Amino acid sequence: MEFLAQCNARKAKESNPACQVLVKRRTDDQPPQIRVTFVNGVEEVFDATATPAQTIRNMILEKGKFLETEQMFREAGEKWPVIIPEEELHKSFPGTKPRKAEDKKQ
């Protein structure tokens, strides 16, 4: 019920207006499940008694970000999944170092 409440919250509906929620109440002795079908057709089933609503929500959001990234690469004409060559994985990354307060010009 907590997960359903989160899905029906105004903020959640505004952030993903295409999301559809279908409630099927069970009348058997099976534990409650939350079944999620993503835009790519992949379906995941969560045990609603053993998994907190917030954890399920976070897993769905992570999967959504992954699917958005996949879509972005595909729309750019890139192959998916992206294969990073082994030698690229071992290259050092120069990065940026934050300057200390004393080093900053005043």
GIWOCOR-V171682 format. One record per residue. N is the residue number from 1. PHI is phi in whole degrees, -180 to 180 (NA if undefined). OMEGA is omega in radians with two decimals (* if undefined). Layout:
n:phi:omega
N:PHI:OMEGA
N:PHI:OMEGA
This chain:
n:phi:omega
1:NA:3.12
2:-63:3.13
3:-63:3.11
4:-61:3.11
5:-62:3.12
6:-65:3.13
7:-66:-3.09
8:-90:3.12
9:-66:-3.11
10:-55:-3.10
11:-61:-3.14
12:-66:3.14
13:-65:3.13
14:-69:-3.10
15:-75:-3.14
16:-146:-3.07
17:-65:-3.14
18:-81:-3.12
19:-66:3.10
20:-115:3.13
21:-116:3.11
22:-121:-3.12
23:-103:3.04
24:-123:3.13
25:-80:-3.14
26:-85:3.08
27:-118:3.12
28:-101:-3.09
29:-92:-3.14
30:-71:3.11
31:-68:-3.13
32:-65:-3.14
33:-127:2.98
34:-119:-3.10
35:-109:-3.10
36:-118:3.06
37:-112:-3.11
38:-86:-3.07
39:-60:3.13
40:-88:3.09
41:91:3.13
42:-71:-3.11
43:-115:3.07
44:-126:-3.13
45:-120:-3.13
46:-115:3.06
47:-78:-3.04
48:-72:3.12
49:-87:-3.06
50:-102:-3.06
51:-119:3.13
52:-62:-3.11
53:-57:-3.13
54:-65:3.11
55:-66:3.11
56:-63:3.12
57:-58:-3.14
58:-63:3.11
59:-64:3.12
60:-66:3.13
61:-64:3.10
62:-63:3.12
63:-63:3.10
64:-62:3.10
65:-63:3.12
66:-61:-3.14
67:-66:3.09
68:-64:3.12
69:-64:3.10
70:-58:-3.12
71:-63:-3.14
72:-61:3.12
73:-65:-3.12
74:-63:3.12
75:-66:3.11
76:-84:3.12
77:83:3.13
78:-91:3.08
79:-73:3.09
80:-132:0.03
81:-75:3.13
82:-73:3.11
83:-102:3.12
84:-96:-3.14
85:-58:-3.10
86:-52:-3.11
87:-65:3.10
88:-69:-3.12
89:-66:-3.06
90:-100:3.10
91:-74:3.10
92:-79:-3.14
93:-108:-3.08
94:-64:3.10
95:59:3.07
96:-132:3.13
97:-108:3.09
98:-67:3.13
99:-79:3.09
100:-71:-3.12
101:-57:-3.13
102:-68:-3.10
103:-79:-3.09
104:-71:3.08
105:-74:-3.13
106:-107:*
